[in-house]
């Protein structure tokens, strides 16, 4: 999980097998890492 604003470093992204993003609605600044990981785990629950 990346930080708010900057996200993951280029080095971390280069070492990842898969990179995903959570699309954000206009006017929404960011999700905190707990909320972002919860959304990602929910989306992957049946994968």
Secondary structure, DSSP 8 states (H G I E B T S, - for coil): --BTTTBS-HHHHHH-S--------TT-----HHHHHHHHHHHTTT-
